[in-house]
């Protein structure tokens, strides 16, 4: 009986062995095909990175080698051969698979070899879950919010063209220019987030949190589809989520080929390096003559700083009054008179059309369109800025000069957010899209974007950004704040005598019978909060004469 059973088992093994070998062969073949497809996909990604890097190499001064060219050509050959193998394998004929088996195994080995070589060409590709491109105010506030929301070491990198950690940029046109050692603002004193009353985030803070600061690094090529950034030096950075915080760049007169605009000692003020160069020249040209071209934020703040340094200061701007985008003629008249009482000369209604220089190439005068020449040892240009969006052209939807976002600062590309100066976002309060260039919005939009990123990961609800426009400035002993929108009728109130020891005055903007904006010079924190509240609530106004009488007290009722 036992021998009979053994005979049956032996016979069964003899019959089913070929079938088992066939099944094992197909199983192994299918596994190898999966490996082959995975390797091919990875090789294609490396090829894309190398091609991106080659296109950026002109910025770094390197050259594409013959070896890399040959590698790229071979990758195309391998891809074609692999596709033929895949096509034949799909036929699922056993004999064709038998003949293909060796080819598949050889192709797997070849692909692995080419991948190793491709990665060697690339060098080290740095990958992060989150990358912030731009190292200004927004980057610092975003980093703090990531830490608050929960961040693992090594997940976040900040890539900045500047050589220092994020700092409060407004200090550059105020205290940083002061030559008095006791009054001068210097790092580490104004690292973010002191500008909003928070703690200073020193470089050590980023290191403690495992946040990588990649400084002195300019990104010159971006492929959002491949989630890849390439630096001028050819470094490659990969991200899962990107925050664009590139901010703005100054408008330069050299861009318009203004005669002599490339002379020495003509300055623009945007970054710490700009301010350092200006400070060094201020020290060399003590008590000299300064011409400020522009009557906006930079013009007014730098003019005040230079006068405090005992320079002979002249301001030149084409508009009929200073800060025309915000100030009414009445408000502007106060500041112009105040500045003139401080000894600052103001030339309005004309523009700089050229610059005179001495034999050393140093600026000596500003030629004006009306024929006058303003003498100058130093010139500071403050004629505006434009958002830095060039890297993303054609990859993201744009609107009103910026990158179009929603109320969470998501762009048209999944996983990509834009904040600060570059973002055009829906302003709920006025039911329209706007782009805002101010430090307050840079801070708050950065925090909102990080909250949105984390909410998206956890499935939590988040309210849309509901921003009340807020602008402020400080110069000499003056300090003003503005909230809301400067449209509609205006109602002025208060003491705007420039000779008053402590002038305090303001203005309301009324549209459709409601307050939509408010300005106050010399206000207390409580008074400024009251103005912010009436601007957000759009408080109704029945009688403009009564509003003028009540002035600041009107806001306290709400």
C-alpha positions in Angstrom: 0.0 0.0 0.0 2.8 2.4 1.0 4.7 1.7 -2.2 1.6 2.4 -4.2 1.2 5.7 -2.5 4.8 6.7 -3.1 4.4 5.8 -6.8 1.4 8.2 -7.1 3.3 11.0 -5.4 6.3 10.5 -7.5 4.3 10.4 -10.7 2.5 13.6 -9.6 5.8 15.4 -9.0 7.1 14.3 -12.3 3.9 15.6 -14.1 3.7 18.9 -12.2 7.4 19.8 -11.9 7.5 21.4 -15.4 4.3 23.4 -14.6 5.8 24.6 -11.3 9.0 25.6 -13.1 6.9 27.4 -15.7 5.0 29.3 -13.0 8.2 30.2 -11.1 9.8 31.4 -14.4 6.8 33.6 -15.1 6.8 34.9 -11.5 10.6 35.7 -11.7 10.1 37.3 -15.2 7.3 39.5 -14.0 9.3 40.6 -11.0 12.3 41.5 -13.2 10.0 43.4 -15.5 8.7 45.4 -12.5 12.3 46.2 -11.5 13.1 47.2 -15.1 10.1 49.6 -15.2 11.0 51.1 -11.9 14.6 51.6 -12.9 13.6 53.2 -16.2 11.3 55.6 -14.4 14.1 56.6 -12.0 16.6 56.9 -14.9 14.2 59.3 -16.7 13.9 61.5 -13.6 17.7 61.7 -13.3 17.9 62.5 -17.1 15.5 65.3 -16.6 17.5 66.7 -13.7 20.7 66.5 -15.7 19.1 68.3 -18.6 17.8 71.0 -16.2 21.2 71.4 -14.7 22.8 71.7 -18.2 20.4 74.5 -19.1 21.4 76.3 -15.9 25.1 75.8 -16.2 25.6 79.0 -18.2 24.8 80.9 -14.9 27.4 79.0 -13.0 30.2 79.2 -15.6 30.6 75.4 -16.0 30.4 73.4 -19.3 28.6 70.3 -20.4 31.2 67.5 -20.9 31.4 65.1 -23.8 30.9 62.2 -21.3 27.5 63.7 -20.2 26.4 64.2 -23.8 27.2 60.5 -24.5 25.4 59.4 -21.4 22.2 61.3 -22.4 22.3 59.7 -25.9 22.8 56.2 -24.4 19.8 56.8 -22.0 17.6 57.4 -25.0 18.9 54.2 -26.6 18.3 52.2 -23.4 14.8 53.7 -23.2 13.9 52.6 -26.7 15.3 49.1 -26.2 13.4 48.7 -22.9 10.2 49.7 -24.6 10.7 47.0 -27.2 11.2 44.4 -24.5 8.1 45.6 -22.7 6.1 45.4 -25.9 7.2 41.8 -26.5 6.6 40.8 -22.9 3.0 42.0 -23.2 2.4 39.3 -25.8 2.6 36.8 -22.9 3.9 34.0 -25.1 6.0 31.6 -23.0 8.7 31.0 -25.7 9.1 34.7 -26.4 9.5 35.3 -22.6 12.1 32.5 -22.5 14.1 34.3 -25.1 13.6 37.7 -23.4 14.6 36.5 -19.9 18.3 37.0 -20.5 17.7 40.4 -22.2 15.7 41.6 -19.2 18.3 40.5 -16.7 21.1 42.2 -18.7 19.0 45.4 -19.1 18.4 45.6 -15.3 22.2 45.4 -14.7 22.7 48.1 -17.4 20.1 50.4 -16.0 21.6 50.2 -12.5 25.0 51.1 -13.9 23.6 54.1 -15.8 21.7 55.3 -12.8 24.9 55.2 -10.7 26.8 57.2 -13.4 23.9 59.7 -13.8 23.8 60.4 -10.0 27.5 60.8 -10.0 27.1 63.5 -12.7 24.5 65.2 -10.6 26.5 65.1 -7.5 24.5 65.3 -4.3 20.8 66.2 -4.9 19.4 67.7 -1.7 15.8 66.9 -1.0 13.4 68.5 1.5 9.8 68.1 2.4 9.4 71.9 2.4 11.5 74.6 0.7 11.1 78.3 1.1 12.8 80.2 -1.8 13.7 83.6 -0.6 15.2 84.6 2.7 13.5 87.8 3.7 10.9 88.6 6.3 8.3 86.1 5.0 10.8 83.3 5.2 11.5 83.9 8.8 7.9 84.1 9.8 7.1 81.0 7.8 9.9 79.1 9.6 8.5 80.2 13.0 5.0 79.0 12.0 6.3 75.7 10.7 7.9 75.2 14.2 4.7 76.1 15.9 2.7 73.7 13.8 5.1 70.8 14.3 8.2 70.3 12.2 10.7 67.4 12.2 14.5 68.2 11.8 15.6 68.1 8.2 12.2 68.7 6.7 12.6 72.5 5.9 15.2 74.5 4.0 15.3 78.2 3.4 17.3 79.1 0.2 18.4 82.7 0.1 20.6 84.8 -2.2 21.5 86.9 0.9 24.3 85.7 3.2 22.4 86.2 6.4 19.5 84.7 8.2 16.0 86.4 7.7 15.9 89.9 9.3 13.4 92.7 9.6 14.0 94.6 6.3 12.4 98.0 7.4 15.4 98.6 9.7 17.6 99.2 6.7 16.0 102.5 5.8 15.8 103.7 9.4 18.1 102.8 12.3 20.7 101.0 10.2 21.7 104.2 8.5 22.3 106.0 11.8 26.0 106.7 12.5 25.4 107.2 16.2 26.6 103.9 17.8 24.0 104.2 20.6 21.1 104.6 18.1 22.3 102.4 15.2 20.4 99.2 14.5 22.7 96.3 13.9 22.3 92.5 13.7 21.5 90.5 15.7 19.2 93.2 17.0 16.7 93.0 14.1 16.5 89.4 13.1 12.9 88.3 12.7 10.5 88.2 14.5 11.2 91.3 16.6 9.3 93.6 14.2 6.0 92.2 15.4 7.0 91.9 19.1 8.3 88.3 18.9 11.6 86.7 19.8 14.6 87.2 17.6 15.3 84.1 15.5 19.1 83.9 15.6 21.0 81.6 13.2 21.4 79.2 16.1 17.6 78.9 16.4 17.3 77.4 12.9 20.1 74.9 13.7 18.4 73.9 16.9 15.1 73.3 15.0 16.8 71.3 12.3 16.0 74.0 9.7 18.6 74.3 7.0 19.6 77.8 6.0 21.1 77.6 2.5 22.5 81.2 2.3 24.4 83.0 -0.5 22.7 80.7 -3.0 20.9 82.1 -6.0 18.3 79.9 -7.7 18.4 80.5 -11.5 16.2 77.7 -12.8 12.9 76.3 -11.5 10.9 73.4 -12.9 7.7 73.2 -10.8 6.5 70.1 -12.6 9.6 68.2 -11.6 9.7 69.9 -8.1 13.2 71.0 -8.8 15.3 74.1 -8.1 18.8 74.7 -9.5 21.3 77.2 -8.2 23.8 79.3 -10.1 26.5 76.9 -8.9 24.6 73.9 -10.4 23.3 72.6 -7.1 20.0 70.7 -7.3 17.2 70.9 -4.7 14.1 68.8 -4.6 10.9 69.6 -2.7 7.5 68.2 -2.0 6.0 71.6 -1.1 7.4 75.0 -2.1 6.7 78.5 -0.7 7.7 81.3 -3.1 8.8 84.2 -0.9 11.1 85.9 -3.4 9.8 89.4 -2.6 10.6 92.4 -4.9 13.7 93.9 -6.5 14.3 97.6 -6.9 13.7 99.4 -10.1 17.1 100.7 -11.3 17.6 103.7 -13.5 20.3 101.8 -15.4 17.5 99.6 -16.7 16.2 102.7 -18.5 19.7 103.7 -19.7 19.7 106.9 -17.8 22.9 108.8 -18.5 25.5 108.3 -15.8 23.3 106.1 -13.7 26.2 103.6 -13.3 28.4 106.2 -11.5 29.9 105.4 -8.1 28.1 106.3 -4.9 24.6 105.9 -6.5 22.7 103.5 -4.2 19.6 101.5 -4.1 18.3 100.1 -0.8 16.8 96.7 -0.6 19.2 94.2 1.1 21.6 94.3 4.0 24.6 94.4 1.5 23.1 97.6 -0.1 22.8 99.2 3.4 26.4 98.2 4.3 27.8 99.8 1.2 25.8 103.0 1.8 26.9 103.2 5.5 30.6 102.9 4.5 30.1 105.7 2.0 28.3 107.8 4.6 31.3 107.5 6.8 33.7 108.6 4.0 31.5 111.5 2.9 30.7 113.0 6.3 28.6 116.2 6.2 28.4 116.0 2.4 25.5 116.5 0.0 22.9 113.8 -0.6 20.2 113.7 -3.2 17.3 111.4 -2.7 15.4 110.5 -6.0 11.9 109.5 -5.1 9.2 110.7 -2.6 7.8 107.4 -1.3 8.7 105.2 1.7 12.4 104.8 0.9 12.8 108.5 -0.1 11.2 109.9 3.1 12.8 107.5 5.5 16.3 107.7 4.0 16.1 111.5 3.8 15.3 111.7 7.5 18.2 109.3 8.3 20.7 111.3 6.3 19.6 114.6 7.8 20.0 113.1 11.3 23.6 112.2 10.1 24.1 115.9 9.4 24.1 115.7 5.6 22.8 118.4 3.3 19.7 116.6 1.9 17.7 117.3 -1.3 14.7 115.3 -2.3 13.5 115.1 -5.9 10.3 113.5 -7.2 8.0 114.1 -10.1 4.6 114.0 -8.3 2.9 117.1 -6.9 3.3 115.8 -3.4 5.1 113.0 -1.5 3.7 109.5 -1.0 0.9 110.1 -3.6 -0.3 106.5 -3.6 -1.4 107.0 0.0 -1.2 110.6 1.3 -3.8 113.2 0.5 -2.5 116.7 -0.4 -3.3 117.8 3.1 -1.4 115.0 4.8 1.5 115.3 2.4 1.7 119.1 3.1 2.4 118.4 6.7 5.3 116.1 6.1 6.8 118.2 3.4 6.8 121.3 5.7 8.1 119.3 8.6 11.0 118.0 6.5 11.7 121.5 5.2 11.8 122.8 8.7 14.5 120.1 9.4 16.6 121.6 6.6 15.7 119.2 3.8 15.2 120.8 0.4 12.4 119.4 -1.8 12.2 119.7 -5.5 8.8 118.5 -6.9 7.4 118.1 -10.4 10.6 117.0 -12.2 12.7 113.9 -12.7 16.4 112.9 -12.8 17.5 112.5 -16.4 21.2 112.0 -15.9 24.2 112.2 -13.5 27.5 114.0 -13.5 30.6 112.3 -12.3 34.2 113.3 -11.5 37.4 111.9 -12.9 37.2 109.0 -10.4 33.8 108.0 -11.6 32.1 109.3 -8.4 28.7 111.0 -8.8 28.8 114.8 -8.3 25.5 116.0 -9.5 21.9 115.0 -10.5 20.7 116.5 -13.8 17.0 117.3 -13.7 14.5 117.5 -16.5 13.8 121.2 -15.8 17.5 122.0 -16.4 18.7 122.3 -12.9 21.5 120.3 -11.4 21.5 119.2 -7.8 24.9 118.7 -6.3 25.6 115.3 -4.7 28.3 113.3 -3.1 25.8 110.5 -2.6 22.6 109.6 -4.4 20.0 107.2 -3.1 17.3 106.0 -5.6 13.9 105.0 -4.4 11.6 104.9 -7.4 9.7 101.7 -6.7 10.1 97.9 -6.9 8.8 95.0 -9.0 7.9 91.5 -7.8 10.5 88.8 -8.5 8.4 86.3 -10.5 10.6 85.7 -13.6 11.6 82.2 -12.5 8.0 81.1 -12.5 6.8 82.6 -15.8 4.7 80.2 -17.8 4.5 77.8 -15.0 1.9 79.5 -12.7 -1.2 81.6 -13.3 -0.5 85.4 -12.9 -2.8 88.3 -12.1 -2.1 92.1 -11.6 1.6 91.7 -11.8 1.9 88.9 -9.3 1.4 85.2 -8.9 -2.3 84.4 -8.6 -3.3 82.6 -5.3 -6.4 81.7 -3.4 -7.2 82.7 0.2 -4.7 80.1 1.4 -1.9 81.3 -0.9 -2.1 78.2 -3.0 -1.0 78.8 -6.6 -2.3 77.1 -9.7 0.3 74.3 -9.2 -0.4 71.8 -6.5 2.1 71.9 -3.7 3.3 75.4 -4.6 2.4 78.5 -2.5 3.3 82.2 -3.0 3.4 84.8 -0.2 4.3 88.5 0.4 5.1 90.9 -2.5 4.7 88.3 -5.2 1.2 87.1 -4.3 -2.0 88.4 -5.9 -4.7 87.2 -3.5 -8.4 87.6 -2.9 -9.0 90.5 -0.4 -12.2 89.4 1.2 -12.8 92.8 2.8 -13.2 94.5 -0.6 -14.2 91.5 -2.7 -11.3 91.9 -5.2 -7.8 90.5 -5.9 -4.9 92.6 -4.8 -1.1 92.5 -4.5 0.3 94.2 -1.4 3.9 95.3 -0.9 4.4 95.8 2.8 6.1 94.0 5.7 2.9 93.4 7.6 1.4 91.4 4.8 4.6 89.5 4.2 4.5 88.3 7.8 0.9 87.4 7.9 0.6 85.8 4.5 3.7 83.6 5.3 2.0 82.4 8.5 -1.3 81.7 6.6 0.4 79.7 3.9 2.1 77.4 6.5 -1.2 77.0 8.4 -2.8 76.0 5.0 0.0 73.5 4.2 -0.4 71.8 7.6 -4.2 71.9 7.5 -4.1 70.2 4.1 -1.9 67.5 5.5 -4.1 66.9 8.6 -7.5 67.5 7.0 -8.3 70.3 9.4 -10.5 73.3 8.5 -8.8 76.7 8.0 -10.4 80.1 7.4 -9.4 82.1 4.3 -7.0 85.0 4.7 -9.0 88.0 5.7 -6.5 90.9 5.6 -6.9 94.5 6.6 -4.3 96.5 4.7 -1.9 98.1 7.2 1.0 100.5 6.5 3.2 102.4 8.8 6.4 104.5 8.9 8.7 106.2 11.3 11.0 109.1 10.7 12.5 111.8 13.0 10.1 112.0 15.9 7.1 111.1 13.7 5.2 107.9 13.5 2.1 107.2 11.4 -0.2 104.3 10.8 -2.8 103.6 8.1 -5.5 100.9 8.0 -7.9 99.9 5.2 -8.5 101.4 1.8 -7.8 105.0 0.7 -10.7 105.5 -1.6 -13.8 107.8 -1.5 -14.2 111.1 0.3 -11.8 112.2 3.0 -12.4 113.9 6.4 -9.3 115.4 8.0 -9.1 116.0 11.8 -6.5 117.1 14.4 -3.4 119.3 14.7 -1.2 119.2 11.6 0.9 122.2 12.5 4.5 121.1 11.6 5.8 123.4 14.3 3.8 121.7 17.1 5.9 119.9 19.7 3.7 116.8 19.3 1.5 117.0 16.2 -1.4 114.6 16.2 -3.8 114.4 13.2 -5.5 112.0 10.9 -8.0 111.3 8.2 -10.9 109.0 7.5 -11.8 107.7 4.0 -15.6 107.3 3.5 -17.2 105.3 0.6 -20.9 104.6 0.3 -21.5 106.1 3.7 -19.0 103.9 5.5 -15.5 104.3 6.8 -13.2 102.2 4.7 -9.8 103.6 5.7 -8.1 105.6 8.5 -4.8 107.4 9.0 -3.2 108.7 12.2 0.0 110.5 13.0 1.2 110.4 16.6 -1.4 107.9 17.9 -1.1 105.7 20.9 -1.4 101.9 20.5 -5.0 102.0 21.8 -5.9 104.8 19.3 -4.4 103.0 16.4 -6.3 99.8 17.3 -9.5 101.8 17.4 -8.9 103.1 13.9 -8.1 99.6 12.7 -11.4 98.4 14.1 -13.6 101.1 12.5 -11.9 100.4 9.1 -12.5 96.7 9.3 -16.1 97.1 10.5 -16.8 99.7 7.8 -18.6 101.8 10.4 -21.4 103.9 9.0 -21.1 107.7 8.9 -24.3 109.9 8.7 -22.8 113.3 8.8 -19.3 114.2 7.5 -19.2 117.6 9.4 -20.0 115.7 12.7 -17.3 113.2 11.9 -14.8 116.0 11.5 -15.8 117.5 14.8 -15.5 114.2 16.6 -12.3 113.2 14.9 -10.4 110.5 16.8 -13.2 110.2 19.4 -15.5 108.8 16.8 -13.4 105.6 16.6 -13.5 105.1 20.4 -17.3 104.6 20.2 -16.8 101.2 18.5 
